[in-house]
Amino acid sequence: MPKKSIKKTRPPAYRKRKGSTKALVTLRDAATKRARDYWLGEYGSPESRELYHRTIAAWEACGRRWPDVDLVNGCSTSQDGLTIIEVINQYWGWAESYYSASHLGVLKPVLRLLRKFYGMSPAADFGPNKLRALRDEMLRGDEASNPPREPWSRNGINKATLRIRHVFKWAVARELVPPGVHQALCTLDPLKRGRTSARENPKVAPAPLHLVERAMEQMSKPIRALVELQLLTGARPGELLQLRLTDLETDRRAGIWTYRPEAHKNAYREHDRVIYFGPRAQEVLQPFLSDRSTTAYLFSPRDAEAARREALSEKRTTPLSCGNRPGTNRSLAPSRQPGECYTTASYRRAITRACDAAFPPPVPLRQRGNETKKEWRKRMTTKQKAELRDWQREHRWHPHQLRHNAATHLRREFGLEAAQLALGHASAAITDAVYAERDQARVIDIMRRIG
């Protein structure tokens, strides 16, 4: 059964003993209300601060009862071998040249948490109990940290646990730690649905089409074309952003264009990825094919910015003989310039801005005319911030949802196998379980007849 939640309060302070150089923390037992001092070592040392974090985590894990000393210490007195922070440093040096930037982004907070609690501990002494204590800390979160760390979801905690295990698997393969360390960590079962208090993330669903259509009215031509292509092909955002004229292969007999992206999600597994452009997708691509180098990206922020400036110039009411002429008030060395192609992050931000423009929040929640973002956030109350988050959650969508839209449509119209082939999945089970929403209208019709 899930544990009963405990009211969040500021944790006991890390402090220095008066007349001494030692650090300590005082914990109060939730049942007996008695206080006990836990000595942490030399005040201000990294070891004492790590021990402080472990002590608080163990105290929280025990329901704010006094934790056992063995659980708090979490490391032996042996000095043989590398410390965990040394293993992390070597692992990160390897990961930077191996993983993509997106994977490194999700890896950073996991390694940061591992270093915070066990960085100075010997890597050979890291076992399932310490990993379980670290997992409990992910579940609780830390409102007192800067910035505050919210409790992670169940899937997020399980993935973070796997990443920590991979760090030690990598270390075993390089003979930095004994093989038994990784074997012991593999014995810790993942968190299961309904048997933990960790929150559940909602399943990614197709984007509501009425939200997509309204937001597309606020998009630039390249962003609008990318959205249309995702809906027609089911491609991932990162696959379409790198499209160039030289990458297109035309087959006049079949009437189909094909595109084989050099970099895609499963390239390291040696899977071949082919994206097919039918007649409707070809119409979307056609305006971007003329007056362009064969090696230039079809969807460029520079083109979008140039089109935006041209549109503003056409709306100009001041005569050219008065005021600034086009191009005369530009900075010679701007700090930011539009790039040659969109990234997945900039593509997502463009969609978010279009959603906000298409569905502005109620007047009390909006940013006023001369108000800066900092002033706007300071003016907003806690209740208003929560209302704004709820509004944005209901009126925003992200590009990966469009892949779910395409998968659901393909499955409904042409079957599961067609959806699998279009999305490039090695197994139809992935398409069925993750992407293609089942046709509920068909089930409703059947139950209406037999019910």
LINPE-V853490 format. One record per residue. N is the residue number from 0. SS is DSSP state (2 for helix, 1 for strand, 0 for the rest). NEAR is the number of other ideal C-beta (glycine too) atoms within 12 Angstrom. D_FIRST is the distance of its C-alpha to the first C-alpha in Angstrom with 1 decimal. Layout:
n=N ss=SS near=NEAR d_first=D_FIRST
n=N ss=SS near=NEAR d_first=D_FIRST
//
This chain:
n=0 ss=0 near=7 d_first=0.0
n=1 ss=0 near=16 d_first=3.8
n=2 ss=0 near=17 d_first=6.4
n=3 ss=0 near=10 d_first=9.0
n=4 ss=0 near=15 d_first=11.9
n=5 ss=0 near=19 d_first=15.1
n=6 ss=0 near=10 d_first=18.5
n=7 ss=0 near=17 d_first=20.5
n=8 ss=0 near=13 d_first=23.7
n=9 ss=0 near=13 d_first=26.3
n=10 ss=0 near=27 d_first=25.7
n=11 ss=0 near=24 d_first=28.2
n=12 ss=0 near=15 d_first=31.5
n=13 ss=0 near=30 d_first=33.1
n=14 ss=1 near=21 d_first=36.4
n=15 ss=1 near=21 d_first=39.5
n=16 ss=0 near=20 d_first=40.6
n=17 ss=0 near=10 d_first=43.8
n=18 ss=0 near=7 d_first=46.8
n=19 ss=0 near=15 d_first=44.9
n=20 ss=0 near=16 d_first=44.0
n=21 ss=1 near=23 d_first=40.5
n=22 ss=1 near=29 d_first=37.3
n=23 ss=1 near=27 d_first=34.4
n=24 ss=1 near=35 d_first=31.3
n=25 ss=1 near=24 d_first=30.3
n=26 ss=1 near=32 d_first=26.7
n=27 ss=1 near=20 d_first=25.7
n=28 ss=0 near=17 d_first=23.1
n=29 ss=0 near=20 d_first=20.7
n=30 ss=0 near=11 d_first=20.9
n=31 ss=0 near=12 d_first=24.6
n=32 ss=0 near=12 d_first=25.9
n=33 ss=0 near=13 d_first=28.2
n=34 ss=1 near=17 d_first=29.3
n=35 ss=1 near=21 d_first=30.0
n=36 ss=1 near=19 d_first=32.0
n=37 ss=1 near=33 d_first=31.0
n=38 ss=1 near=27 d_first=34.1
n=39 ss=1 near=35 d_first=33.9
n=40 ss=1 near=27 d_first=37.4
n=41 ss=1 near=18 d_first=40.4
n=42 ss=0 near=24 d_first=39.9
n=43 ss=0 near=16 d_first=39.8
n=44 ss=0 near=18 d_first=39.4
n=45 ss=2 near=24 d_first=36.9
n=46 ss=2 near=28 d_first=35.5
n=47 ss=2 near=27 d_first=34.8
n=48 ss=2 near=25 d_first=33.1
n=49 ss=2 near=33 d_first=30.8
n=50 ss=2 near=37 d_first=30.0
n=51 ss=2 near=34 d_first=29.3
n=52 ss=2 near=38 d_first=26.8
n=53 ss=2 near=42 d_first=25.0
n=54 ss=2 near=39 d_first=25.1
n=55 ss=2 near=36 d_first=23.5
n=56 ss=2 near=37 d_first=20.8
n=57 ss=2 near=36 d_first=20.0
n=58 ss=2 near=34 d_first=20.2
n=59 ss=2 near=35 d_first=17.6
n=60 ss=2 near=31 d_first=15.3
n=61 ss=0 near=23 d_first=15.6
n=62 ss=0 near=18 d_first=14.8
n=63 ss=0 near=28 d_first=18.5
n=64 ss=0 near=21 d_first=19.4
n=65 ss=0 near=27 d_first=22.4
n=66 ss=0 near=30 d_first=21.7
n=67 ss=0 near=18 d_first=23.5
n=68 ss=2 near=15 d_first=26.8
n=69 ss=2 near=16 d_first=26.3
n=70 ss=2 near=26 d_first=23.1
n=71 ss=2 near=32 d_first=25.2
n=72 ss=2 near=27 d_first=28.4
n=73 ss=0 near=35 d_first=26.8
n=74 ss=0 near=30 d_first=30.3
n=75 ss=0 near=17 d_first=33.1
n=76 ss=0 near=10 d_first=36.6
n=77 ss=0 near=13 d_first=38.1
n=78 ss=0 near=14 d_first=40.1
n=79 ss=0 near=13 d_first=40.7
n=80 ss=0 near=22 d_first=39.9
n=81 ss=0 near=29 d_first=38.8
n=82 ss=1 near=30 d_first=36.3
n=83 ss=2 near=39 d_first=33.4
n=84 ss=2 near=27 d_first=35.3
n=85 ss=2 near=24 d_first=38.3
n=86 ss=2 near=39 d_first=36.3
n=87 ss=2 near=36 d_first=34.9
n=88 ss=2 near=22 d_first=38.5
n=89 ss=2 near=24 d_first=39.8
n=90 ss=2 near=36 d_first=37.0
n=91 ss=2 near=24 d_first=37.5
n=92 ss=2 near=16 d_first=41.2
n=93 ss=2 near=21 d_first=40.6
n=94 ss=2 near=25 d_first=38.0
n=95 ss=0 near=18 d_first=40.3
n=96 ss=0 near=11 d_first=42.8
n=97 ss=0 near=16 d_first=40.4
n=98 ss=0 near=21 d_first=37.8
n=99 ss=0 near=20 d_first=38.4
n=100 ss=2 near=17 d_first=38.2
n=101 ss=2 near=18 d_first=35.1
n=102 ss=2 near=18 d_first=33.2
n=103 ss=2 near=21 d_first=34.5
n=104 ss=2 near=17 d_first=33.1
n=105 ss=2 near=21 d_first=29.5
n=106 ss=2 near=30 d_first=30.1
n=107 ss=2 near=21 d_first=31.5
n=108 ss=2 near=27 d_first=28.4
n=109 ss=2 near=37 d_first=26.6
n=110 ss=2 near=32 d_first=29.6
n=111 ss=2 near=27 d_first=30.1
n=112 ss=2 near=39 d_first=26.7
n=113 ss=2 near=43 d_first=27.3
n=114 ss=2 near=30 d_first=30.7
n=115 ss=2 near=30 d_first=29.6
n=116 ss=2 near=41 d_first=27.4
n=117 ss=2 near=41 d_first=29.1
n=118 ss=0 near=31 d_first=32.5
n=119 ss=0 near=32 d_first=34.7
n=120 ss=0 near=39 d_first=32.7
n=121 ss=1 near=28 d_first=34.3
n=122 ss=2 near=43 d_first=32.9
n=123 ss=2 near=31 d_first=33.2
n=124 ss=2 near=32 d_first=30.7
n=125 ss=0 near=43 d_first=27.8
n=126 ss=0 near=33 d_first=25.1
n=127 ss=2 near=25 d_first=21.4
n=128 ss=2 near=28 d_first=20.3
n=129 ss=2 near=39 d_first=22.3
n=130 ss=2 near=39 d_first=21.0
n=131 ss=2 near=28 d_first=17.4
n=132 ss=2 near=40 d_first=18.5
n=133 ss=2 near=42 d_first=20.3
n=134 ss=2 near=38 d_first=17.3
n=135 ss=2 near=36 d_first=15.4
n=136 ss=2 near=37 d_first=18.5
n=137 ss=2 near=41 d_first=18.6
n=138 ss=2 near=34 d_first=15.2
n=139 ss=2 near=36 d_first=16.4
n=140 ss=0 near=29 d_first=20.0
n=141 ss=1 near=28 d_first=23.0
n=142 ss=0 near=16 d_first=24.8
n=143 ss=0 near=19 d_first=27.5
n=144 ss=0 near=19 d_first=28.7
n=145 ss=0 near=7 d_first=31.7
n=146 ss=0 near=10 d_first=31.0
n=147 ss=0 near=13 d_first=27.4
n=148 ss=1 near=22 d_first=24.7
n=149 ss=0 near=18 d_first=22.0
n=150 ss=0 near=26 d_first=18.4
n=151 ss=0 near=32 d_first=18.6
n=152 ss=0 near=23 d_first=16.9
n=153 ss=2 near=26 d_first=14.7
n=154 ss=2 near=24 d_first=18.0
n=155 ss=2 near=28 d_first=20.0
n=156 ss=2 near=36 d_first=18.0
n=157 ss=2 near=28 d_first=18.3
n=158 ss=2 near=24 d_first=22.0
n=159 ss=2 near=33 d_first=22.6
n=160 ss=2 near=37 d_first=21.3
n=161 ss=2 near=25 d_first=23.7
n=162 ss=2 near=34 d_first=26.5
n=163 ss=2 near=44 d_first=26.1
n=164 ss=2 near=31 d_first=26.3
n=165 ss=2 near=28 d_first=29.3
n=166 ss=2 near=41 d_first=31.0
n=167 ss=2 near=40 d_first=31.0
n=168 ss=2 near=23 d_first=32.0
n=169 ss=2 near=29 d_first=34.9
n=170 ss=2 near=32 d_first=35.8
n=171 ss=2 near=26 d_first=35.8
n=172 ss=2 near=17 d_first=38.1
n=173 ss=0 near=19 d_first=40.5
n=174 ss=0 near=16 d_first=40.3
n=175 ss=0 near=29 d_first=39.0
n=176 ss=0 near=34 d_first=36.1
n=177 ss=0 near=22 d_first=35.7
n=178 ss=2 near=18 d_first=34.2
n=179 ss=2 near=18 d_first=31.6
n=180 ss=2 near=35 d_first=29.9
n=181 ss=2 near=31 d_first=28.9
n=182 ss=2 near=17 d_first=28.1
n=183 ss=2 near=24 d_first=25.7
n=184 ss=2 near=34 d_first=23.9
n=185 ss=0 near=22 d_first=23.5
n=186 ss=0 near=17 d_first=21.3
n=187 ss=0 near=27 d_first=18.3
n=188 ss=0 near=15 d_first=16.1
n=189 ss=0 near=23 d_first=15.4
n=190 ss=0 near=29 d_first=12.2
n=191 ss=0 near=14 d_first=11.0
n=192 ss=0 near=16 d_first=10.6
n=193 ss=0 near=11 d_first=7.4
n=194 ss=0 near=14 d_first=5.5
n=195 ss=0 near=26 d_first=6.8
n=196 ss=0 near=24 d_first=8.2
n=197 ss=0 near=31 d_first=11.6
n=198 ss=0 near=22 d_first=13.7
n=199 ss=0 near=21 d_first=15.3
n=200 ss=0 near=17 d_first=19.0
n=201 ss=0 near=10 d_first=20.9
n=202 ss=0 near=14 d_first=23.0
n=203 ss=0 near=21 d_first=26.6
n=204 ss=0 near=23 d_first=28.7
n=205 ss=0 near=30 d_first=32.5
n=206 ss=0 near=31 d_first=34.3
n=207 ss=0 near=20 d_first=35.6
n=208 ss=2 near=20 d_first=39.3
n=209 ss=2 near=14 d_first=40.6
n=210 ss=2 near=30 d_first=39.1
n=211 ss=2 near=34 d_first=40.6
n=212 ss=2 near=22 d_first=44.0
n=213 ss=2 near=22 d_first=44.2
n=214 ss=2 near=33 d_first=43.2
n=215 ss=2 near=30 d_first=45.7
n=216 ss=0 near=18 d_first=48.5
n=217 ss=0 near=23 d_first=47.8
n=218 ss=0 near=33 d_first=47.7
n=219 ss=0 near=34 d_first=50.5
n=220 ss=2 near=27 d_first=52.1
n=221 ss=2 near=38 d_first=50.5
n=222 ss=2 near=39 d_first=46.9
n=223 ss=2 near=28 d_first=47.6
n=224 ss=2 near=37 d_first=49.0
n=225 ss=2 near=45 d_first=45.9
n=226 ss=2 near=43 d_first=43.6
n=227 ss=2 near=31 d_first=45.9
n=228 ss=2 near=39 d_first=46.0
n=229 ss=2 near=43 d_first=42.3
n=230 ss=2 near=34 d_first=42.1
n=231 ss=2 near=30 d_first=44.9
n=232 ss=2 near=43 d_first=44.0
n=233 ss=0 near=42 d_first=40.2
n=234 ss=0 near=39 d_first=41.1
n=235 ss=0 near=37 d_first=38.9
n=236 ss=2 near=37 d_first=40.2
n=237 ss=2 near=33 d_first=41.2
n=238 ss=2 near=34 d_first=43.3
n=239 ss=2 near=43 d_first=45.4
n=240 ss=2 near=37 d_first=46.0
n=241 ss=0 near=33 d_first=48.1
n=242 ss=0 near=45 d_first=50.3
n=243 ss=1 near=26 d_first=54.1
n=244 ss=2 near=23 d_first=57.1
n=245 ss=2 near=19 d_first=57.9
n=246 ss=2 near=29 d_first=54.5
n=247 ss=1 near=27 d_first=55.2
n=248 ss=1 near=18 d_first=56.7
n=249 ss=1 near=20 d_first=58.6
n=250 ss=1 near=15 d_first=59.4
n=251 ss=0 near=9 d_first=62.0
n=252 ss=0 near=6 d_first=62.1
n=253 ss=0 near=13 d_first=58.4
n=254 ss=0 near=15 d_first=58.3
n=255 ss=1 near=21 d_first=55.1
n=256 ss=1 near=31 d_first=54.5
n=257 ss=1 near=24 d_first=52.1
n=258 ss=1 near=32 d_first=50.5
n=259 ss=0 near=24 d_first=49.1
n=260 ss=0 near=28 d_first=47.3
n=261 ss=0 near=15 d_first=47.9
n=262 ss=0 near=18 d_first=44.5
n=263 ss=0 near=28 d_first=41.4
n=264 ss=0 near=25 d_first=37.7
n=265 ss=0 near=20 d_first=38.4
n=266 ss=2 near=19 d_first=41.8
n=267 ss=2 near=12 d_first=40.8
n=268 ss=2 near=12 d_first=39.7
n=269 ss=0 near=9 d_first=43.3
n=270 ss=0 near=16 d_first=42.3
n=271 ss=0 near=16 d_first=45.0
n=272 ss=0 near=32 d_first=44.2
n=273 ss=0 near=23 d_first=46.7
n=274 ss=1 near=36 d_first=46.5
n=275 ss=1 near=32 d_first=48.8
n=276 ss=1 near=35 d_first=50.7
n=277 ss=0 near=22 d_first=52.1
n=278 ss=2 near=15 d_first=54.8
n=279 ss=2 near=19 d_first=52.6
n=280 ss=2 near=32 d_first=51.1
n=281 ss=2 near=27 d_first=54.7
n=282 ss=2 near=17 d_first=55.8
n=283 ss=2 near=30 d_first=53.1
n=284 ss=2 near=34 d_first=54.2
n=285 ss=2 near=19 d_first=57.9
n=286 ss=0 near=19 d_first=58.5
n=287 ss=0 near=31 d_first=57.1
n=288 ss=0 near=25 d_first=59.4
n=289 ss=0 near=12 d_first=62.7
n=290 ss=0 near=11 d_first=64.3
n=291 ss=0 near=23 d_first=61.8
n=292 ss=0 near=14 d_first=62.0
n=293 ss=0 near=15 d_first=60.6
n=294 ss=0 near=14 d_first=58.4
n=295 ss=0 near=22 d_first=57.2
n=296 ss=1 near=29 d_first=53.7
n=297 ss=0 near=37 d_first=53.8
n=298 ss=0 near=43 d_first=51.3
n=299 ss=0 near=31 d_first=52.4
n=300 ss=2 near=28 d_first=51.4
n=301 ss=2 near=21 d_first=55.1
n=302 ss=2 near=28 d_first=56.2
n=303 ss=2 near=31 d_first=53.8
n=304 ss=2 near=25 d_first=55.0
n=305 ss=2 near=20 d_first=58.6
n=306 ss=2 near=23 d_first=58.1
n=307 ss=2 near=21 d_first=56.4
n=308 ss=2 near=20 d_first=59.4
n=309 ss=2 near=17 d_first=61.9
n=310 ss=2 near=14 d_first=60.3
n=311 ss=2 near=15 d_first=60.5
n=312 ss=2 near=18 d_first=64.1
n=313 ss=2 near=11 d_first=65.0
n=314 ss=0 near=10 d_first=63.7
n=315 ss=0 near=16 d_first=65.8
n=316 ss=0 near=10 d_first=68.3
n=317 ss=0 near=13 d_first=70.1
n=318 ss=0 near=9 d_first=73.2
n=319 ss=0 near=13 d_first=73.2
n=320 ss=0 near=7 d_first=76.1
n=321 ss=0 near=9 d_first=74.0
n=322 ss=0 near=13 d_first=70.8
n=323 ss=0 near=15 d_first=69.1
n=324 ss=0 near=14 d_first=69.9
n=325 ss=0 near=16 d_first=67.1
n=326 ss=0 near=13 d_first=66.3
n=327 ss=0 near=10 d_first=68.2
n=328 ss=0 near=11 d_first=65.4
n=329 ss=0 near=13 d_first=63.0
n=330 ss=0 near=10 d_first=62.0
n=331 ss=0 near=9 d_first=63.8
n=332 ss=0 near=7 d_first=60.8
n=333 ss=0 near=10 d_first=57.6
n=334 ss=0 near=6 d_first=54.4
n=335 ss=0 near=10 d_first=52.5
n=336 ss=0 near=15 d_first=53.9
n=337 ss=0 near=24 d_first=52.5
n=338 ss=0 near=20 d_first=51.7
n=339 ss=0 near=24 d_first=53.1
n=340 ss=0 near=27 d_first=49.9
n=341 ss=0 near=36 d_first=46.5
n=342 ss=0 near=23 d_first=43.4
n=343 ss=2 near=27 d_first=39.9
n=344 ss=2 near=19 d_first=39.1
n=345 ss=2 near=29 d_first=42.4
n=346 ss=2 near=38 d_first=42.0
n=347 ss=2 near=27 d_first=38.6
n=348 ss=2 near=21 d_first=40.0
n=349 ss=2 near=37 d_first=42.9
n=350 ss=2 near=38 d_first=40.7
n=351 ss=2 near=25 d_first=38.7
n=352 ss=2 near=21 d_first=42.0
n=353 ss=2 near=32 d_first=43.3
n=354 ss=2 near=36 d_first=40.2
n=355 ss=2 near=26 d_first=40.7
n=356 ss=2 near=21 d_first=44.4
n=357 ss=2 near=24 d_first=43.8
n=358 ss=0 near=29 d_first=41.2
n=359 ss=0 near=20 d_first=42.1
n=360 ss=0 near=26 d_first=39.7
n=361 ss=0 near=14 d_first=40.9
n=362 ss=2 near=9 d_first=43.8
n=363 ss=2 near=18 d_first=42.0
n=364 ss=2 near=26 d_first=39.7
n=365 ss=0 near=20 d_first=42.5
n=366 ss=0 near=22 d_first=44.3
n=367 ss=0 near=14 d_first=47.7
n=368 ss=0 near=8 d_first=51.0
n=369 ss=0 near=7 d_first=52.0
n=370 ss=0 near=14 d_first=48.5
n=371 ss=0 near=12 d_first=47.2
n=372 ss=2 near=11 d_first=43.6
n=373 ss=2 near=10 d_first=43.1
n=374 ss=2 near=13 d_first=44.6
n=375 ss=2 near=20 d_first=42.6
n=376 ss=2 near=16 d_first=39.2
n=377 ss=2 near=13 d_first=40.5
n=378 ss=2 near=18 d_first=41.5
n=379 ss=0 near=23 d_first=38.2
n=380 ss=0 near=13 d_first=35.9
n=381 ss=2 near=10 d_first=32.1
n=382 ss=2 near=12 d_first=31.8
n=383 ss=2 near=22 d_first=34.5
n=384 ss=2 near=19 d_first=32.8
n=385 ss=2 near=14 d_first=29.6
n=386 ss=2 near=19 d_first=31.9
n=387 ss=2 near=28 d_first=33.7
n=388 ss=2 near=17 d_first=30.6
n=389 ss=2 near=16 d_first=29.6
n=390 ss=2 near=21 d_first=33.1
n=391 ss=2 near=24 d_first=33.4
n=392 ss=2 near=18 d_first=30.2
n=393 ss=2 near=15 d_first=31.6
n=394 ss=2 near=28 d_first=35.1
n=395 ss=0 near=30 d_first=34.7
n=396 ss=0 near=37 d_first=34.2
n=397 ss=0 near=31 d_first=34.5
n=398 ss=2 near=42 d_first=36.8
n=399 ss=2 near=29 d_first=34.1
n=400 ss=2 near=34 d_first=33.3
n=401 ss=2 near=41 d_first=36.9
n=402 ss=2 near=42 d_first=36.3
n=403 ss=2 near=33 d_first=33.6
n=404 ss=2 near=37 d_first=36.3
n=405 ss=2 near=41 d_first=38.8
n=406 ss=2 near=43 d_first=36.5
n=407 ss=2 near=34 d_first=35.6
n=408 ss=2 near=28 d_first=39.3
n=409 ss=2 near=34 d_first=40.5
n=410 ss=2 near=32 d_first=38.1
n=411 ss=2 near=21 d_first=39.0
n=412 ss=2 near=15 d_first=42.7
n=413 ss=2 near=18 d_first=43.3
n=414 ss=0 near=19 d_first=40.3
n=415 ss=2 near=28 d_first=37.6
n=416 ss=2 near=18 d_first=40.1
n=417 ss=2 near=22 d_first=42.1
n=418 ss=2 near=35 d_first=39.1
n=419 ss=2 near=26 d_first=38.2
n=420 ss=2 near=25 d_first=41.8
n=421 ss=2 near=37 d_first=42.2
n=422 ss=2 near=41 d_first=39.1
n=423 ss=0 near=34 d_first=40.0
n=424 ss=0 near=31 d_first=36.9
n=425 ss=0 near=17 d_first=37.5
n=426 ss=0 near=18 d_first=35.2
n=427 ss=2 near=24 d_first=34.8
n=428 ss=2 near=15 d_first=31.1
n=429 ss=2 near=19 d_first=30.5
n=430 ss=2 near=31 d_first=32.6
n=431 ss=2 near=21 d_first=30.8
n=432 ss=2 near=16 d_first=27.2
n=433 ss=2 near=23 d_first=27.6
n=434 ss=2 near=36 d_first=30.8
n=435 ss=0 near=35 d_first=32.4
n=436 ss=0 near=30 d_first=30.8
n=437 ss=0 near=20 d_first=31.4
n=438 ss=0 near=19 d_first=34.1
n=439 ss=2 near=12 d_first=32.4
n=440 ss=2 near=13 d_first=35.8
n=441 ss=2 near=14 d_first=36.7
n=442 ss=2 near=14 d_first=33.7
n=443 ss=2 near=13 d_first=34.4
n=444 ss=2 near=12 d_first=38.0
n=445 ss=2 near=12 d_first=37.2
n=446 ss=2 near=11 d_first=34.8
n=447 ss=2 near=10 d_first=37.5
n=448 ss=2 near=9 d_first=40.0
n=449 ss=2 near=8 d_first=38.1
n=450 ss=0 near=8 d_first=35.9
//
